Amino acid sequence: MSVLFDVIDALIPSRTPLPPPEEHKRLRKAHGLTVDEVAKALRVRRATVSGWESGKTDPRPPERDAYARLLG
């Protein structure tokens, strides 16, 4: 039965809570990190992180979970 649950869980987007986009930049800076450092750590482009911080885009799994952890 757990195999079926694993398959279903893989279909459901991550529900990791994120703060509002306007808080992303503040929290990143509070950790003393640059956009480039975050992008490199998450293996995404700098523009991707900038899009998350501006609220133009939302991170998707698995980056979403890692990004939420970074901001937390």
C-alpha positions as a printed Julia matrix, in Angstrom:
72×3 Matrix{Float64}:
  0.0    0.0     0.0
  2.8    2.46    0.78
  3.97   2.3    -2.84
  0.62   3.74   -3.91
  0.93   6.53   -1.36
  4.45   7.31   -2.59
  3.15   7.63   -6.13
  0.33   9.93   -5.05
  2.65  12.02   -2.88
  4.93  12.53   -5.88
  1.98  13.98   -7.82
  1.03  16.5    -5.16
  3.02  19.74   -5.16
  4.99  20.59   -2.06
  3.01  22.39    0.59
  6.04  23.78    2.37
  4.93  27.17    3.64
  6.83  30.2     2.44
  6.66  33.72    3.8
  5.16  36.38    1.53
  7.42  37.29   -1.41
  8.2   40.71    0.05
  9.87  38.93    2.99
 12.14  36.69    0.89
 14.77  39.34    0.21
 14.78  40.58    3.79
 15.23  37.07    5.17
 17.97  36.23    2.67
 19.86  39.37    3.65
 19.31  38.64    7.35
 21.21  35.4     6.77
 23.98  37.41    5.09
 23.47  35.74    1.71
 23.59  37.16   -1.79
 21.25  36.23   -4.61
 24.19  34.55   -6.34
 24.97  32.41   -3.29
 21.37  31.25   -2.99
 21.13  30.52   -6.71
 24.34  28.51   -6.66
 23.28  26.53   -3.58
 19.88  25.7    -5.08
 21.33  25.08   -8.56
 19.07  27.61  -10.23
 19.74  30.8   -12.16
 20.15  34.13  -10.43
 17.07  35.38  -12.3
 15.06  32.54  -10.8
 15.83  33.66   -7.24
 15.11  37.27   -8.2
 11.74  36.15   -9.56
 10.93  34.44   -6.27
 11.89  37.54   -4.31
  9.79  39.81   -6.5
  6.78  37.5    -6.39
  6.75  37.04  -10.17
  7.28  33.28   -9.8
  7.05  30.66   -7.07
  9.65  28.0    -6.4
  8.64  24.45   -7.22
  9.77  21.23   -5.59
 12.41  20.25   -4.77
 13.84  23.79   -4.69
 10.81  25.06   -2.79
 11.56  22.92    0.25
 15.21  23.94    0.29
 14.34  27.62   -0.22
 11.78  27.5     2.6
 14.42  25.99    4.87
 16.87  28.71    3.94
 14.35  31.43    4.71
 13.14  29.8     7.9
